[in-house]
């Protein structure tokens, strides 16, 4: 089978669970589902064509040799969950697995053979269709099976239907057709946070705190943020009509605006005191390096002599963009990252791309436990080069690359295809980026299960010599306050400490910046035993 060329490379984490099998029984009760029923037979039968295409793509491209038993087990379990019938029972027995529904039952035994497991899967698939008596749609059951199979691979491999795939590609491009408004939920109302520069919303005079009343003829009272955002997005040059209430003027106004391509702002720049530039990168889309170059141009005009590169809460994005970003701060052709896949031929190195105009500028990089993938590549590359000091928390450890493939009917597949390593050979999946100066939050990790939408980050093992300095955030905050530096009312203590650390440093050398940090840490008056210094 031929596959389309990969569309984009992303970064993620790969995990596969092994299982064992002994033999494959052929005994079953009820209707004979070992062969296709007449309703499903035929030389030109195209059932499960999409499912089989994805199996073959995993076989060809996945970072690890696929475990077909685990994959097909996940597909079957997800189909059972999809049907949601308490009388449908899937049991695991010493002799294999049993599936019973409506007084009929089949047995099957999955192993590690792709063809044999596919035959058993087809028997289960048609058993469920036949026993549902038309209440289960074939296409929906197939998608459930695909999702179950993808979930068995790792947290980042994913099947995307046509709508999800189009949205993913639009977000990756860093552009979308919209109006340029940032929306939030406040006091159970959907409220404008801000408008984007030179957007239809900004030109129309829409202001922060304007409240949505309706959108495209629908009241927004019961809408979630995502529903409203999708309602306002659309193809460029199409129109959206909505009504806002402005509390400051106690009036409503209806707008009809034409959607435009909106560039997502991933880079922000702030001029700090002492000729320090603070650059925050929120994610790595196709627009990131262009936006970074604009920020660097402004920093140069402002006379910046050192940089704080803020990668906190950055979930990553495009591998190519991380290489371009790191290239600004290191020497030409220096190794930024290398990737290794299943086969030796998949080894690939990525080197700095003729930037390096800031390689002699001091840099502090801020990371936290939610800094992942592309942001870890940048932090790891600049730390390994001896140029940058990394400060904050150990990063997430999302150390694998996902490649997106376009498949049948406009759908897409995101598959983990390789793992990546810092220039010094550190496996970021295992260790994350361990900061030179670890500043740990005072509050303990909350007990119990994570709340919906909250992800609990597992601690990473340490590396020899890292972190070089370990501090409590509360101690850092007190030190800054003793020096007369404001760290309340929204001021960021980690950023302020980074600013104090890099102040008056004029050489791009991590050791020099680290010594300055040691001097600052020595002034901390501890109220309790230090963590590890």
Buried (B, 14 or more C-beta within 10 A) or exposed (E): EEBEEBBBBBBBBBBBEEEEBEEBEEEBEBBEBBEBEEEBEEEEEEBBEBBBBBBBBBBEBBBBEBBBBBBBBBBBBBBBEBBEBEEBEBEEEEEBBBBBBEEBBBBBBBBBBBEBBBEBBBBBBBBBBBBBEEEBEBEEBBBBBBBBBBBBBBBBBBBBBEEBBBBBBBBBBBBBBBBBBBBEEEEEBBBBEBBBEEBBBBEBEBBEBBBBBBBEEEEBEEBEEEBBBEBBBBEEEEEBEBBBBBEEEEEEBEBEBEBBEBBBBBBEBBBBEEBBBBBBBBBBBBBBBBBBBEBBEBBEEEEBBBBBBBBBBBBBBBBBBBBBBBBBBBEEEBBBBBBBBBEEEBEBEBBBBEBBEBBEBBBBBBBBBBBBBBBBBBBBBBBBBEBBBBBBBBBBBBBBBBBBBBBEEEBBBBBBBBBBBBBEEBBBBEBBBBBBBBBBEEEEEEEEEEEEEEEEBEEBEEEEEBBBBBBBBBBBBBBBBEEEBEBEEEEBBBBBBBBBBBBEBEEBBBEEBBEBBBEBBEEBEEEEEEBEE
